[in-house]
């Protein structure tokens, strides 16, 4: 149907429901069947729609057409209708009615008391593909509601729909024993959409192009962090220019966080403003400004996109850790994903915390053997144990990490964190060629993985290239303003190997001041103080090292530190020996 001047177009979610086997019911008794459908409408369909701010547009025989503002509302209403229909069938005599339902979202044409358009046509096709008591939704609806409703999805693949040019991906939805979350979805879920960057200076050459480039590059950059769920750029495009409707955009897109940006000309430069907001509360979590020359080339635009991406990813990861700690305090039972989030929130600066973290990851593996983050995290605890010196056998500690990393890599070969940890394991074993191969894989999968850059910097220290290590660590720190504290003590070790002892002390103290319970930074401090002749400070650090790591000895550290050059290992051990640590 073509829209005439009296027709109105709007965005809506359409639910079409039809009574399965209605013709057979009519044959057994037309009056009873019609009365049952009317009761179904009055007692179940209309009240469920109204509960989720929807409306019954029309009913025709055994079918219903309902309209909702959002996909979430439509799917929740459909689940409620299905639940109440099943309950009615169990508690009432025949005839029993079972509904097939289909849901799609998009532009509808309102004409009189009816709705038309492709959105309605697709919903009708979805309804016809559903079985009795089933709900089928389009891929667009599934993307908007996943993680925000108590349901699971079966992917039925692409279907060709009459009069629709592109195939439509279809999902079947059913109740699922997932834990129930608050109305807006799981608070700890790190889901984000990058709204199109707006050009605030239409006359400025290059502003439109820069805005489009940043929108695309930041979306792609964030999507490379496997712990983030990022809505596709094309899905977010329809919210261009709707920055004032942040909450609506979050609900419609099914995300917790929104990135918004603007580009404007200012004094011959293009100023880019970026903000990160909690889509449900409206709270701004981050607000940054960047300046770029009006005629800046692609390399500078790429560098800006990387900087924005890493800043946003760091803030999202920090926010997720804080909320995960709140989930931990709330009590169980927890899903595998929740257990992983709790483990990630822990600071591994004591043995007890390390073992607590390990048990959380083990429980996550037992809960879901297909969760790669659980196995990767479990391997991480052994890598940390090696760095701390807490393990009884350094070689056995690394050997325990490998099978978990291998399994994680098989489950998700595109996870940069798994490749990075495989690189670190090979690095600690002194297998530098294998380590470099995995570092390259990690950075190919996620060029913004600054943790991979930092550990690669550490590898340069062990390979006798401390100056190159400092450059790599500086680049990692510059890209990630929320970088972990170990960046500082990696840099401190590089400075020590460059004979820059006083700057090394300053750098390592930044890590020790925040997390004093981890032994490795104290070793670097003791060596630096000893080389400067500060015996009192060196002795103080020795006491802390032996308190944290009673089994420490120079013989033990000599076997574990994978320095390629014997002179570098001797230089490091010389500092520890001068500090007063036992052979």
C-alpha positions as CSV (number, residue, x, y, z in Angstrom):
1,X,0.0,0.0,0.0
2,X,1.3,3.5,-0.9
3,X,1.1,6.1,1.8
4,X,-1.2,9.1,0.9
5,X,-1.2,12.5,2.5
6,X,-3.5,11.4,5.4
7,X,-1.2,8.5,6.3
8,X,1.4,8.8,9.1
9,X,4.7,7.0,9.4
10,X,6.4,6.2,12.7
11,X,8.8,3.7,14.3
12,X,7.1,0.8,16.1
13,X,7.4,-2.8,17.1
14,X,4.7,-4.9,15.6
15,X,3.4,-8.2,17.2
16,X,1.1,-10.4,15.2
17,X,-0.6,-13.3,16.9
18,X,-2.8,-16.1,15.4
19,X,-4.6,-19.0,17.0
20,X,-3.1,-22.3,15.9
21,X,-5.6,-24.8,14.6
22,X,-8.6,-22.5,14.8
23,X,-10.3,-24.0,11.8
24,X,-10.3,-27.4,13.5
25,X,-11.8,-25.8,16.6
26,X,-14.6,-24.2,14.6
27,X,-15.5,-27.7,13.2
28,X,-16.1,-28.9,16.7
29,X,-18.2,-25.9,17.6
30,X,-18.1,-22.5,16.0
31,X,-19.8,-20.6,18.8
32,X,-17.5,-22.1,21.5
33,X,-14.4,-21.4,19.4
34,X,-15.4,-17.7,18.7
35,X,-16.2,-17.2,22.4
36,X,-12.9,-18.7,23.4
37,X,-11.0,-16.3,21.1
38,X,-12.9,-13.4,22.5
39,X,-12.1,-14.4,26.0
40,X,-8.5,-14.8,25.1
41,X,-8.4,-11.3,23.7
42,X,-10.2,-9.7,26.7
43,X,-8.5,-11.7,29.5
44,X,-5.0,-12.2,28.2
45,X,-3.9,-10.4,25.0
46,X,-5.2,-6.9,25.7
47,X,-4.2,-6.7,29.4
48,X,-0.7,-8.0,28.5
49,X,-0.3,-5.4,25.8
50,X,-1.4,-2.6,28.1
51,X,1.0,-3.8,30.8
52,X,3.9,-3.0,28.4
53,X,2.4,0.2,27.0
54,X,1.1,-1.5,23.8
55,X,-2.2,-1.4,22.1
56,X,-4.4,-3.8,20.2
57,X,-4.7,-2.2,16.7
58,X,-7.2,-4.7,15.4
59,X,-8.5,-8.3,15.7
60,X,-9.7,-10.2,12.8
61,X,-11.2,-13.7,13.3
62,X,-8.5,-15.6,15.1
63,X,-5.7,-13.1,14.7
64,X,-4.4,-10.0,16.5
65,X,-2.3,-7.0,15.4
66,X,-0.6,-5.2,18.3
67,X,1.7,-2.1,18.4
68,X,4.4,-1.3,20.9
69,X,7.0,1.6,21.2
70,X,10.0,-0.7,21.6
71,X,11.0,-4.3,20.8
72,X,11.6,-5.0,24.5
73,X,8.0,-4.1,25.3
74,X,6.7,-6.3,22.5
75,X,8.8,-9.3,23.4
76,X,7.9,-9.1,27.1
77,X,4.2,-8.8,26.2
78,X,4.5,-11.9,23.9
79,X,6.2,-13.9,26.7
80,X,3.5,-12.9,29.1
81,X,0.7,-13.8,26.6
82,X,2.4,-17.2,26.0
83,X,2.7,-17.8,29.8
84,X,-0.9,-16.9,30.6
85,X,-2.3,-18.8,27.6
86,X,-0.5,-21.9,28.7
87,X,-1.7,-21.5,32.3
88,X,-5.3,-21.0,31.0
89,X,-5.0,-24.2,29.0
90,X,-3.9,-26.1,32.0
91,X,-6.7,-24.9,34.3
92,X,-9.7,-24.7,32.0
93,X,-11.7,-27.3,30.0
94,X,-11.4,-27.4,26.2
95,X,-11.2,-25.8,23.7
96,X,-7.6,-24.9,24.5
97,X,-6.1,-22.2,22.4
98,X,-2.4,-21.9,21.4
99,X,-1.0,-18.8,19.8
100,X,1.7,-18.4,17.2
101,X,3.4,-15.0,17.4
102,X,5.8,-13.0,15.2
103,X,7.5,-9.7,16.1
104,X,9.4,-7.2,13.9
105,X,10.4,-3.5,14.4
106,X,10.7,-0.7,11.9
107,X,8.6,1.9,10.1
108,X,4.9,1.5,10.1
109,X,2.2,3.4,8.1
110,X,-0.8,4.3,10.2
111,X,-3.9,4.7,8.1
112,X,-7.2,5.1,10.0
113,X,-7.4,2.3,12.6
114,X,-4.9,0.0,10.8
115,X,-1.2,-0.4,10.2
116,X,0.6,-1.2,7.0
117,X,4.1,-1.4,5.6
118,X,7.0,-3.9,5.3
119,X,7.3,-4.0,9.1
120,X,3.8,-5.5,9.3
121,X,4.4,-7.8,6.4
122,X,7.6,-9.2,8.0
123,X,5.9,-9.7,11.4
124,X,3.1,-11.6,9.6
125,X,5.6,-13.9,7.9
126,X,7.4,-14.5,11.2
127,X,4.1,-15.5,12.8
128,X,3.3,-18.0,10.0
129,X,6.7,-19.7,10.6
130,X,6.1,-20.1,14.4
131,X,4.7,-23.3,15.8
132,X,1.8,-23.5,18.3
133,X,2.9,-21.7,21.4
134,X,6.1,-20.3,19.8
135,X,7.3,-16.8,19.2
136,X,9.5,-15.9,16.2
137,X,11.4,-12.5,16.0
138,X,13.5,-10.9,13.4
139,X,17.3,-10.5,13.8
140,X,16.7,-6.7,14.4
141,X,14.5,-7.5,17.4
142,X,16.8,-10.2,18.7
143,X,19.8,-7.7,18.7
144,X,17.7,-5.1,20.6
145,X,16.4,-7.4,23.3
146,X,19.2,-10.0,24.0
147,X,20.5,-9.9,27.5
148,X,17.5,-7.8,28.6
149,X,14.8,-10.4,28.8
150,X,14.5,-13.7,30.5
151,X,14.7,-15.7,27.3
152,X,16.9,-17.7,25.0
153,X,17.1,-17.6,21.2
154,X,17.3,-20.3,18.5
155,X,18.8,-19.1,15.3
156,X,16.6,-20.3,12.4
157,X,18.8,-18.7,9.8
158,X,17.9,-16.4,6.8
159,X,14.5,-16.6,5.2
160,X,13.3,-15.1,2.0
161,X,10.1,-13.1,2.6
162,X,7.7,-12.3,-0.3
163,X,7.9,-8.7,-1.5
164,X,10.9,-8.1,0.8
165,X,14.2,-7.6,-1.2
166,X,16.7,-8.8,1.5
167,X,16.5,-12.1,3.4
168,X,15.5,-11.7,7.0
169,X,17.3,-13.6,9.9
170,X,14.8,-15.3,12.1
171,X,15.0,-16.4,15.7
172,X,12.7,-18.5,17.8
173,X,12.3,-17.3,21.4
174,X,11.4,-19.3,24.4
175,X,11.5,-19.0,28.2
176,X,14.8,-20.0,29.7
177,X,16.1,-20.5,33.2
178,X,18.4,-17.5,33.1
179,X,18.6,-15.4,36.3
180,X,16.1,-12.6,36.4
181,X,17.5,-9.2,36.1
182,X,16.1,-5.7,36.8
183,X,13.8,-4.3,34.1
184,X,16.5,-2.6,32.1
185,X,18.7,-5.7,31.9
186,X,21.8,-6.9,33.7
187,X,23.5,-4.0,35.4
188,X,26.9,-5.4,34.9
189,X,26.7,-6.1,31.2
190,X,29.1,-4.1,29.2
191,X,27.0,-3.3,26.2
192,X,27.6,-0.1,24.2
193,X,26.5,1.7,21.0
194,X,28.5,4.4,19.3
195,X,25.9,7.0,18.0
196,X,26.9,8.8,14.8
197,X,29.3,11.7,15.4
198,X,27.4,14.9,14.6
199,X,28.9,17.7,12.4
200,X,28.3,21.0,14.4
201,X,30.0,23.1,11.7
202,X,28.4,22.2,8.3
203,X,30.5,24.7,6.5
204,X,33.8,23.2,7.7
205,X,35.6,21.2,5.1
206,X,36.3,17.7,6.3
207,X,34.0,17.8,9.4
208,X,31.4,15.4,7.9
209,X,34.1,13.0,6.7
210,X,35.9,13.0,10.1
211,X,32.7,12.4,11.9
212,X,31.9,9.4,9.7
213,X,35.4,8.0,10.0
214,X,35.5,8.3,13.8
215,X,32.0,6.7,14.2
216,X,33.1,3.7,12.1
217,X,36.6,3.3,13.5
218,X,35.6,3.7,17.2
219,X,32.8,1.2,16.7
220,X,35.2,-1.3,15.1
221,X,37.8,-0.6,17.7
222,X,35.5,-1.2,20.6
223,X,34.2,-4.4,19.0
224,X,37.7,-5.9,19.1
225,X,37.5,-6.0,22.9
226,X,35.7,-9.4,23.4
227,X,34.3,-8.5,26.8
228,X,32.3,-5.6,25.2
229,X,29.0,-6.1,23.3
230,X,29.0,-3.5,20.6
231,X,26.0,-2.7,18.5
232,X,26.7,-2.4,14.8
233,X,27.2,1.0,13.2
234,X,24.3,0.5,10.8
235,X,21.9,-0.4,13.6
236,X,22.9,2.8,15.5
237,X,22.6,5.0,12.4
238,X,18.9,5.6,12.9
239,X,19.7,7.6,16.1
240,X,21.8,10.2,14.2
241,X,20.9,13.6,15.6
242,X,18.9,12.2,18.6
243,X,21.5,12.9,21.3
244,X,18.8,14.5,23.5
245,X,16.9,11.2,23.6
246,X,19.7,9.2,25.2
247,X,17.5,7.0,27.3
248,X,15.2,6.2,24.3
249,X,18.3,5.3,22.2
250,X,19.6,3.0,25.0
251,X,16.2,1.2,25.3
252,X,15.7,0.8,21.6
253,X,19.3,-0.4,20.9
254,X,19.3,-2.7,24.0
255,X,22.5,-1.3,25.5
256,X,23.7,0.0,28.8
257,X,26.2,2.6,27.6
258,X,26.1,5.1,24.7
259,X,29.0,7.0,23.1
260,X,28.2,10.3,21.6
261,X,30.5,12.7,19.7
262,X,30.5,16.0,17.9
263,X,32.9,17.6,15.4
264,X,33.1,21.4,15.1
265,X,35.5,23.9,13.6
266,X,37.4,26.1,16.0
267,X,40.2,28.5,15.2
268,X,41.3,26.7,12.1
269,X,41.1,23.3,13.8
270,X,38.5,20.6,14.1
271,X,37.5,20.0,17.7
272,X,36.1,16.6,18.5
273,X,34.1,16.2,21.7
274,X,33.3,12.6,23.0
275,X,31.1,11.6,25.9
276,X,30.2,8.2,27.4
277,X,26.9,8.0,29.2
278,X,25.0,5.4,31.2
279,X,21.9,5.1,28.9
280,X,19.6,4.2,31.8
281,X,20.5,6.7,34.4
282,X,21.6,9.4,31.9
283,X,24.8,9.9,34.0
284,X,27.9,11.0,32.0
285,X,30.8,8.8,32.8
286,X,33.4,10.4,30.6
287,X,33.8,13.6,28.6
288,X,36.9,14.4,26.5
289,X,37.9,16.9,23.9
290,X,40.5,16.5,21.1
291,X,41.9,18.9,18.6
292,X,43.0,18.0,15.1
293,X,44.3,20.2,12.2
294,X,41.6,20.9,9.6
295,X,43.6,19.2,6.9
296,X,44.9,16.4,9.0
297,X,45.8,13.3,7.0
298,X,44.6,9.7,7.5
299,X,47.4,8.7,9.8
300,X,46.5,11.5,12.3
301,X,42.8,10.6,12.1
302,X,43.6,6.9,12.7
303,X,45.7,7.9,15.8
304,X,42.8,10.0,17.1
305,X,40.4,7.1,16.6
306,X,42.8,4.8,18.5
307,X,43.1,7.2,21.4
308,X,39.4,7.7,21.7
309,X,38.8,3.9,21.5
310,X,41.3,3.1,24.2
311,X,40.0,5.8,26.5
312,X,36.4,4.6,26.1
313,X,37.4,0.9,26.5
314,X,39.4,1.7,29.7
315,X,36.5,3.6,31.2
316,X,34.0,0.8,30.3
317,X,36.3,-1.9,31.8
318,X,36.8,0.1,35.0
319,X,33.0,0.6,35.3
320,X,32.4,-3.1,34.7
321,X,34.9,-4.0,37.5
322,X,33.2,-1.7,40.0
323,X,29.8,-3.1,39.2
324,X,31.1,-6.7,39.3
325,X,32.3,-6.2,42.8
326,X,28.7,-5.2,43.7
327,X,27.4,-8.3,42.1
328,X,29.9,-10.4,44.2
329,X,28.5,-8.8,47.4
330,X,24.9,-9.6,46.4
331,X,25.2,-13.4,47.0
332,X,24.6,-16.2,44.6
333,X,23.8,-18.4,42.8
334,X,25.8,-17.0,39.8
335,X,26.1,-17.8,36.2
336,X,29.5,-18.6,34.6
337,X,29.6,-15.0,33.1
338,X,28.9,-13.5,36.5
339,X,31.7,-15.6,38.1
340,X,34.1,-14.4,35.5
341,X,33.2,-10.8,36.1
342,X,33.7,-11.2,39.8
343,X,37.1,-12.8,39.2
344,X,38.1,-9.9,36.9
345,X,37.2,-7.4,39.7
346,X,39.8,-8.8,42.1
347,X,43.2,-7.3,42.5
348,X,45.7,-10.2,42.6
349,X,48.2,-8.7,45.0
350,X,48.1,-11.4,47.7
351,X,48.1,-15.2,47.7
352,X,44.7,-15.4,49.3
353,X,43.2,-13.1,46.6
354,X,44.9,-15.1,43.9
355,X,43.5,-18.4,45.2
356,X,40.0,-16.8,45.6
357,X,40.2,-15.6,42.0
358,X,41.3,-19.1,40.8
359,X,38.3,-20.8,42.5
360,X,35.9,-18.3,40.9
361,X,37.4,-19.1,37.5
362,X,37.3,-22.9,38.2
363,X,33.6,-22.6,39.1
364,X,33.0,-20.6,35.9
365,X,34.6,-23.4,33.9
366,X,32.5,-26.0,35.7
367,X,29.3,-24.0,35.2
368,X,29.9,-23.4,31.4
369,X,32.6,-25.6,29.7
370,X,32.2,-23.4,26.6
371,X,33.1,-20.1,28.2
372,X,36.6,-19.1,26.8
373,X,37.0,-16.2,29.3
374,X,36.8,-18.7,32.2
375,X,39.6,-20.8,30.9
376,X,41.7,-17.9,29.9
377,X,41.2,-16.3,33.3
378,X,42.1,-19.5,35.1
379,X,45.4,-19.6,33.1
380,X,46.0,-16.0,34.1
381,X,46.1,-17.0,37.7
382,X,49.1,-19.3,37.0
383,X,50.9,-16.6,35.1
384,X,50.4,-14.2,38.0
385,X,51.6,-16.9,40.4
386,X,54.8,-17.2,38.3
387,X,55.5,-13.5,38.3
388,X,54.9,-13.3,42.1
389,X,57.2,-16.2,42.9
390,X,54.4,-17.7,45.1
391,X,54.4,-21.1,43.3
392,X,56.5,-24.0,44.5
393,X,57.8,-24.8,41.0
394,X,58.0,-22.0,38.4
395,X,58.1,-24.5,35.6
396,X,55.1,-26.5,36.8
397,X,53.2,-23.3,37.3
398,X,53.6,-22.3,33.6
399,X,52.8,-25.9,32.5
400,X,49.5,-25.7,34.3
401,X,48.5,-22.5,32.4
402,X,49.0,-24.0,28.9
403,X,46.1,-26.5,28.6
404,X,43.6,-23.9,29.8
405,X,44.9,-21.3,27.2
406,X,44.9,-23.9,24.5
407,X,41.3,-24.8,25.3
408,X,40.3,-21.1,25.4
409,X,41.9,-20.5,22.0
410,X,40.0,-23.4,20.5
411,X,36.7,-22.1,21.8
412,X,37.4,-18.6,20.6
413,X,40.3,-18.2,18.2
414,X,39.6,-14.5,17.8
415,X,40.1,-13.5,21.4
416,X,43.1,-11.2,21.6
417,X,43.4,-11.7,25.4
418,X,43.9,-15.5,24.9
419,X,46.6,-14.8,22.3
420,X,48.3,-12.3,24.6
421,X,48.4,-14.7,27.5
422,X,49.8,-17.4,25.3
423,X,52.5,-14.9,24.3
424,X,53.2,-14.2,28.0
425,X,53.4,-17.9,28.9
426,X,56.0,-18.5,26.1
427,X,57.8,-15.3,27.1
428,X,58.2,-16.5,30.7
429,X,59.5,-19.9,29.4
430,X,62.1,-17.9,27.3
431,X,60.5,-19.0,24.0
432,X,60.8,-15.6,22.4
433,X,60.0,-16.6,18.8
434,X,56.7,-18.2,19.9
435,X,55.9,-15.3,22.2
436,X,56.4,-12.8,19.4
437,X,54.1,-14.8,17.1
438,X,51.3,-14.7,19.6
439,X,52.0,-11.0,20.4
440,X,51.5,-10.3,16.7
441,X,48.3,-12.3,16.6
442,X,46.9,-10.5,19.6
443,X,47.6,-7.1,18.1
444,X,46.2,-8.1,14.7
445,X,43.0,-9.1,16.5
446,X,42.9,-6.0,18.6
447,X,45.4,-3.2,17.7
448,X,44.2,-1.3,20.8
449,X,45.2,-4.1,23.2
450,X,47.7,-2.1,25.3
451,X,48.2,-5.0,27.7
452,X,49.8,-6.9,24.7
453,X,52.0,-3.8,24.0
454,X,53.1,-3.7,27.7
455,X,54.1,-7.3,27.9
456,X,55.8,-7.0,24.5
457,X,57.8,-4.2,26.1
458,X,58.7,-6.6,28.9
459,X,59.9,-9.1,26.3
460,X,62.3,-6.5,24.9
461,X,63.7,-6.0,28.4
462,X,64.5,-9.8,28.6
463,X,65.9,-9.7,25.1
464,X,68.4,-7.0,26.0
465,X,66.6,-4.1,24.3
466,X,65.5,-1.9,27.3
467,X,65.4,1.3,25.2
468,X,63.0,-0.4,22.8
469,X,61.0,-1.6,25.7
470,X,60.6,1.9,27.1
471,X,59.3,3.1,23.7
472,X,56.7,0.3,23.6
473,X,55.7,0.9,27.2
474,X,55.4,4.7,26.5
475,X,53.1,4.0,23.6
476,X,50.9,1.6,25.6
477,X,50.6,4.1,28.5
478,X,49.9,7.0,26.1
479,X,47.0,5.0,24.5
480,X,45.5,3.8,27.7
481,X,45.0,6.4,30.4
482,X,43.4,3.7,32.6
483,X,46.4,1.3,32.3
484,X,47.1,-1.3,35.0
485,X,49.8,-0.6,37.6
486,X,52.1,-3.2,36.2
487,X,52.9,-0.9,33.3
488,X,54.9,1.2,35.9
489,X,57.0,-1.7,37.3
490,X,57.7,-3.0,33.8
491,X,58.9,0.4,32.9
492,X,60.9,0.5,36.2
493,X,62.7,-2.7,35.3
494,X,63.5,-1.3,31.8
495,X,64.9,1.8,33.4
496,X,67.0,-0.3,35.8
497,X,68.5,-2.2,32.9
498,X,69.3,1.2,31.3
499,X,71.2,2.1,34.6
500,X,68.6,4.8,35.2
501,X,68.1,3.9,38.9
502,X,66.5,7.0,40.3
503,X,63.8,7.3,37.5
504,X,63.3,3.6,38.0
505,X,62.5,4.1,41.7
506,X,60.0,6.9,40.8
507,X,58.3,4.7,38.3
508,X,58.0,1.6,40.4
509,X,56.8,3.5,43.4
510,X,53.7,4.5,41.4
511,X,52.8,0.8,41.4
512,X,53.8,0.0,44.9
513,X,51.9,2.9,46.3
514,X,48.6,1.6,44.9
515,X,49.1,-2.2,45.5
516,X,51.9,-2.9,48.0
517,X,51.2,-6.6,48.3
518,X,52.8,-7.9,45.1
519,X,56.4,-8.9,45.5
520,X,57.9,-8.3,42.0
521,X,58.0,-4.4,42.1
522,X,59.7,-4.5,45.5
523,X,62.5,-6.5,43.9
524,X,63.0,-3.8,41.3
525,X,63.0,-1.1,44.1
526,X,65.5,-3.1,46.2
527,X,67.9,-3.4,43.3
528,X,67.6,0.3,42.3
529,X,68.2,1.5,45.9
530,X,71.2,-0.9,46.3
531,X,72.8,0.4,43.1
532,X,72.4,4.0,44.3
533,X,74.0,3.0,47.7
534,X,70.9,3.7,49.7
535,X,71.3,0.8,52.2
536,X,68.5,1.7,54.5
537,X,65.9,1.9,51.7
538,X,67.3,-1.3,50.1
539,X,67.1,-3.1,53.5
540,X,63.5,-1.9,54.0
541,X,62.5,-3.4,50.6
542,X,64.4,-6.7,51.4
543,X,62.2,-7.1,54.5
544,X,59.1,-6.5,52.5
545,X,60.2,-9.0,49.9
546,X,60.9,-11.8,52.4
547,X,57.6,-11.1,54.2
548,X,55.7,-11.5,51.0
549,X,57.8,-14.2,49.5
550,X,59.6,-16.2,52.3
551,X,61.0,-18.7,49.8
552,X,62.9,-16.1,47.8
553,X,66.5,-16.7,46.9
554,X,68.8,-15.4,44.1
555,X,69.3,-19.0,42.9
556,X,65.5,-19.3,42.4
557,X,65.2,-15.9,40.6
558,X,68.1,-16.8,38.4
559,X,66.3,-19.8,37.1
560,X,63.1,-18.0,36.4
561,X,64.0,-14.6,34.9
562,X,64.3,-15.3,31.1
563,X,67.1,-12.9,30.3
564,X,68.7,-13.8,27.0
565,X,72.1,-12.2,27.9
566,X,73.9,-13.5,30.9
567,X,75.2,-10.0,31.7
568,X,71.7,-8.7,32.0
569,X,70.7,-11.4,34.5
570,X,73.9,-10.8,36.5
571,X,73.2,-7.0,36.5
572,X,69.8,-7.7,38.0
573,X,71.0,-10.2,40.5
574,X,73.9,-7.9,41.5
575,X,71.4,-5.3,42.6
576,X,69.4,-7.8,44.7
577,X,72.6,-9.2,46.2
578,X,73.8,-5.7,47.1
579,X,70.4,-5.1,48.7
580,X,71.1,-8.0,51.1
581,X,68.8,-10.7,49.7
582,X,69.9,-14.3,50.3
583,X,71.7,-16.4,47.6
